[in-house]
Amino acid sequence: MKALFLAWQDPMSRQWLPVGRLTYENGRYQFVYTKGALTSRNFIPFGPMRDLRSVYESSELFPLFANRILSKNRPEYQQFLHWLNVTEDAADPLSLLARTEGLRGTDSLRVFPCPERQENGTYQVHFFSHGLRYLPTESLEAVNGLKPGTRLYLMLDVQNEQDSFAVALRAEQPTLLVGYAPRYFATDFRKVLLGPNSKTVQVLVERVNTEAPTQLRLLCSITADWPKGFHPCSGPHYQPLAPPKKLKKVVKRKR
């Protein structure tokens, strides 16, 4: 995992915007704001990271993100890894944030990874199905009855009054809606689904956690041949605000 983006929801427009990027390299975490942070006048910088055009570095994960990871000392930690389908030796902070989206209560922040081309030339993303709490009872029952390896199908929900770019997920037997793709991946999913490699798109059930909260209930994966000329997370909102040659600003966490 090389890069995670931080999305923020504008409280007025309800629009989700990528406002920051977190990376980890050579034992150092680095955070920069992106141009999405300039899109809304309602956006407020996080904690001590007030300067939108600085590069922030730390040997420890910034509290903004560390507070979104379940502590290893919690008794439910092993069950938590089981829900995520992540082994303990692979449970590094960025991997956990990428899989859970950094969900914390009802706040307006989400964390998501920038997909990278796999060694075999494919596009691959793991994600939890969204919107389950809004589905009818029969759909929730269908979700709980899904088995790992079951194929799901993407549907473009262009008449969705809340989000015309929404991408829905449906099961085949029974043919019911089983949630939505995360909004942060909807644009990517549309590109691979409508592109020349559309026949290679495959969405599978990875895990169904019947005892977990709805946001961690249905874990899915999508794979497809990487589209030619495809560059995810490359739009204007994703571009860093910090100048390339600006000196790095080191942030020391309080003891």
ZIBEL-V601619 format. One record per helix or strand of 2 or more residues. SS is the DSSP state (h for helix, s for strand). FROM is the first residue (numbers start at 0). LEN is the number of residues. If there is no record, write none. Layout:
# ZIBEL-V601619
ss;from;len
SS;FROM;LEN
SS;FROM;LEN
This chain:
# ZIBEL-V601619
ss;from;len
s;2;7
s;15;10
s;27;7
h;34;4
s;54;4
h;62;4
h;76;8
h;87;3
h;92;8
s;108;5
s;121;7
h;131;3
h;136;8
s;150;6
s;166;4
s;176;4
h;182;12
h;197;3
s;201;7
h;213;3
s;217;8
h;235;3
s;248;2
